[in-house]
């Protein structure tokens, strides 16, 4: 189907412009879903759907059932989150729910029924995104994790920090986070393992506190990383911690 824009002197293919708006709005590239928004339980794609995704990513990064959670809110999350259901949305994500789960409004009761201790408070952060949650988790084995997540709108999120170290990834891909000493060879060891397991690197970020200090690799991948590859990394001298975000339904912790 074609609309003939005679007065403009050009034609716009309707289906193409509807489902893939490329070149008609400046240089922006977006899909119809960026405009309409995600499939979700409302009311807000940023304060509700994005909050669910932050909680879900935090759960998967912990990698085990949650015993307790301290959720600290910042900016608009703190000021207007109650009315948007941000608190319930974050807890729903921690329980393993997705943004379209009808049980989101009842997440607090579900968490209480499971014996999960939930505590809310204010995050004292500097120059953070206005829709930010700082989540501190303790798992059933005593494992701990701190995640700072930002909701960017349209259910898109950014995981800004893990355990106090800058990370900045979206959670849209299988993601490997390696904490290590800043020593030669660690990057090549990680990439060699991924190549051996036929895992392609989509993006890689490197951070370090200081030369010779502590460093972090954030590796977003096109495929899931096998468990034996992760265990191999944990045994490398100089590797302090390995955290993995799986995108498979049975990856990471058990889903609801």
Wavefront OBJ file of the C-alpha trace (Angstrom):
o trace
v 0.000 0.000 0.000
v 1.408 3.410 -1.059
v 0.231 6.905 -0.158
v 0.964 9.315 -3.000
v 2.048 12.662 -1.574
v 1.699 14.611 -4.846
v 1.949 17.990 -3.217
v 5.259 16.945 -1.645
v 6.603 15.173 -4.678
v 7.457 11.878 -2.948
v 5.859 8.635 -1.802
v 5.877 7.068 1.653
v 5.445 3.262 1.904
v 2.851 3.008 4.661
v 3.803 -0.371 6.121
v 7.474 0.497 6.151
v 6.876 3.876 7.746
v 4.507 2.366 10.319
v 6.659 -0.472 11.554
v 10.076 1.004 10.938
v 10.177 4.799 10.926
v 13.565 5.343 9.321
v 14.588 8.679 7.889
v 11.220 10.390 8.180
v 11.921 11.936 11.586
v 15.319 13.525 11.167
v 18.039 10.926 11.528
v 16.219 9.037 14.302
v 15.648 5.301 13.947
v 12.746 3.860 15.908
v 10.003 1.262 15.711
v 6.284 1.656 16.274
v 6.800 0.029 19.680
v 9.018 2.935 20.744
v 6.050 5.219 20.106
v 3.140 3.104 21.374
v 5.132 1.661 24.269
v 5.670 -1.864 25.643
v 3.038 -4.472 26.509
v 2.752 -3.954 30.247
v 0.676 -3.548 33.367
v 0.475 0.249 33.785
v 0.300 3.010 34.446
v 3.794 4.115 33.360
v 6.400 2.645 31.013
v 9.193 4.321 32.996
v 7.888 4.119 36.583
v 6.202 0.715 36.249
v 7.450 -1.356 33.299
v 11.025 -0.072 33.594
v 10.966 -0.669 37.344
v 9.862 -4.281 36.812
v 12.785 -4.807 34.425
v 15.274 -3.339 36.911
v 14.046 -5.736 39.591
v 14.109 -8.694 37.212
v 17.674 -7.995 36.080
v 18.777 -7.635 39.721
v 17.204 -11.007 40.533
v 18.922 -12.723 37.628
v 22.266 -11.153 38.516
v 21.985 -12.489 42.078
v 21.420 -15.935 40.600
v 19.465 -17.438 43.496
v 16.250 -17.018 45.459
v 16.026 -13.763 47.390
v 15.839 -13.738 51.181
v 15.746 -9.977 51.745
v 15.814 -6.781 49.703
v 16.501 -3.172 50.598
v 15.107 -0.891 47.877
v 16.220 2.746 47.930
v 14.486 5.201 45.589
v 15.865 8.407 44.085
v 14.421 11.441 42.295
v 11.094 10.935 40.548
v 10.999 7.293 41.650
v 10.979 8.593 45.233
v 8.667 11.576 44.683
v 5.963 10.019 42.496
v 6.732 6.309 42.570
v 4.019 5.426 45.054
v 1.282 6.699 42.752
v 2.785 4.922 39.753
v 3.218 1.629 41.618
v 7.015 1.761 41.316
v 7.457 -0.004 44.669
v 5.199 -2.895 43.631
v 6.836 -3.021 40.193
v 10.366 -3.343 41.601
v 9.255 -6.100 43.977
v 7.445 -7.861 41.119
v 10.681 -7.923 39.130
v 12.566 -9.297 42.130
v 9.977 -12.107 42.237
v 10.705 -12.914 38.581
v 7.668 -11.272 37.011
v 7.763 -9.470 33.665
v 6.152 -6.097 32.817
v 2.949 -7.717 31.471
v 2.309 -9.938 34.517
v -1.184 -9.379 35.949
v 0.090 -10.127 39.462
v 2.259 -6.986 39.659
v -0.259 -5.046 41.824
v -0.167 -7.925 44.339
v 3.623 -8.344 44.446
v 3.979 -7.108 48.039
v 1.567 -9.757 49.300
v 3.267 -12.465 47.235
v 6.676 -11.479 48.631
v 5.287 -11.585 52.183
v 3.778 -15.029 51.553
v 7.214 -16.252 50.439
v 8.877 -14.870 53.543
v 10.929 -12.273 51.669
v 11.829 -9.266 53.818
v 11.346 -6.027 51.839
v 12.539 -2.638 53.111
v 12.125 0.715 51.330
v 14.039 3.950 51.824
v 15.632 6.942 50.124
v 18.764 6.630 47.998
v 21.390 9.296 48.642
v 23.080 9.501 45.255
v 24.860 12.304 43.419
v 23.854 13.363 39.898
v 21.905 10.163 39.271
v 19.162 9.704 36.693
v 15.812 10.878 38.160
v 14.266 7.409 37.798
v 16.809 5.434 39.813
v 16.578 2.530 42.240
v 19.420 1.274 44.422
v 18.716 -2.368 45.308
v 20.612 -4.372 47.906
v 19.856 -8.089 47.843
v 20.679 -11.023 50.091
v 20.117 -14.517 48.695
v 19.163 -17.742 50.414
v 22.828 -18.810 50.654
v 23.942 -15.452 52.077
v 25.187 -14.134 48.725
v 24.838 -10.337 48.470
v 24.502 -7.967 45.540
v 23.978 -4.226 45.087
v 22.536 -2.909 41.827
v 21.803 0.652 40.771
v 19.307 0.695 37.923
v 17.910 3.590 35.891
v 14.596 3.614 34.005
v 15.062 5.585 30.784
v 11.499 5.504 29.439
v 9.574 3.112 27.207
v 10.603 0.275 29.597
v 14.268 0.753 28.580
v 16.717 0.557 31.470
v 20.387 1.048 32.262
v 22.199 -0.941 34.929
v 24.523 1.842 36.049
v 26.436 0.071 38.831
v 26.966 -3.361 40.327
v 28.531 -3.578 43.790
v 29.695 0.037 43.557
v 31.447 -0.363 40.195
v 30.257 1.453 37.062
v 28.789 -0.919 34.477
v 26.214 0.740 32.170
v 24.414 -1.986 30.218
v 20.814 -2.422 29.116
v 20.064 -5.991 30.143
v 18.815 -6.721 26.619
v 21.610 -9.223 25.882
v 23.294 -12.020 27.831
v 25.827 -10.015 29.840
v 29.019 -11.071 31.594
v 30.491 -8.911 34.363
v 34.003 -9.845 35.499
v 35.616 -8.161 38.520
v 39.375 -8.629 38.398
v 42.699 -7.157 39.374
v 44.081 -4.765 36.767
v 46.699 -7.133 35.387
v 47.790 -8.047 31.834
v 46.019 -10.971 30.197
v 42.558 -10.940 31.759
v 40.806 -9.427 28.741
v 42.380 -11.965 26.378
v 41.477 -14.840 28.722
v 37.825 -13.787 28.733
v 37.607 -13.243 24.973
v 39.462 -16.509 24.261
v 36.971 -18.434 26.410
v 34.069 -16.804 24.581
v 35.587 -17.644 21.188
v 36.137 -21.250 22.295
v 32.461 -21.469 23.288
v 31.363 -19.864 19.970
v 29.959 -16.817 21.755
v 30.123 -13.564 19.807
v 30.846 -10.298 21.619
v 28.264 -7.586 20.877
v 29.861 -4.901 23.064
v 32.606 -4.658 25.682
v 33.320 -1.991 28.290
v 36.378 -1.800 30.537
v 36.635 0.112 33.809
v 39.300 0.346 36.486
v 39.634 2.206 39.762
v 43.336 2.930 39.183
v 46.318 1.459 37.379
v 47.070 -1.865 39.025
v 43.905 -1.617 41.132
v 40.530 -3.246 40.642
v 38.943 -3.493 37.204
v 35.648 -4.553 35.675
v 34.792 -5.994 32.274
v 31.200 -5.732 31.030
v 30.702 -8.006 28.009
v 27.360 -8.085 26.186
v 27.005 -11.185 24.004
v 24.887 -12.476 21.130
v 24.628 -15.985 22.599
v 24.281 -17.471 26.077
v 27.557 -18.388 27.813
v 27.755 -22.043 28.927
v 27.995 -22.651 32.676
v 31.345 -24.441 32.384
v 32.850 -21.335 30.770
v 31.710 -19.198 33.695
v 33.136 -21.675 36.205
v 36.455 -21.666 34.338
v 36.639 -17.879 34.602
v 36.046 -18.004 38.367
v 39.195 -20.113 38.807
v 41.535 -17.728 36.987
v 44.112 -16.082 39.242
v 43.286 -12.411 39.667
v 39.574 -12.808 38.920
v 37.669 -11.637 42.000
v 34.054 -12.183 40.985
v 32.052 -13.358 37.984
v 28.431 -12.241 37.545
v 26.274 -13.322 34.625
v 22.917 -12.104 33.339
v 21.201 -14.841 31.362
v 18.315 -14.034 29.030
v 16.986 -17.593 28.859
v 13.891 -18.439 30.836
v 15.749 -21.042 32.880
v 18.964 -19.028 33.184
v 20.045 -17.388 36.427
v 17.636 -17.877 39.265
v 14.388 -19.797 39.096
v 11.654 -17.774 37.436
v 8.143 -17.372 38.852
l 1 2 3 4 5 6 7 8 9 10 11 12 13 14 15 16 17 18 19 20 21 22 23 24 25 26 27 28 29 30 31 32 33 34 35 36 37 38 39 40 41 42 43 44 45 46 47 48 49 50 51 52 53 54 55 56 57 58 59 60 61 62 63 64 65 66 67 68 69 70 71 72 73 74 75 76 77 78 79 80 81 82 83 84 85 86 87 88 89 90 91 92 93 94 95 96 97 98 99 100 101 102 103 104 105 106 107 108 109 110 111 112 113 114 115 116 117 118 119 120 121 122 123 124 125 126 127 128 129 130 131 132 133 134 135 136 137 138 139 140 141 142 143 144 145 146 147 148 149 150 151 152 153 154 155 156 157 158 159 160 161 162 163 164 165 166 167 168 169 170 171 172 173 174 175 176 177 178 179 180 181 182 183 184 185 186 187 188 189 190 191 192 193 194 195 196 197 198 199 200 201 202 203 204 205 206 207 208 209 210 211 212 213 214 215 216 217 218 219 220 221 222 223 224 225 226 227 228 229 230 231 232 233 234 235 236 237 238 239 240 241 242 243 244 245 246 247 248 249 250 251 252 253 254 255 256
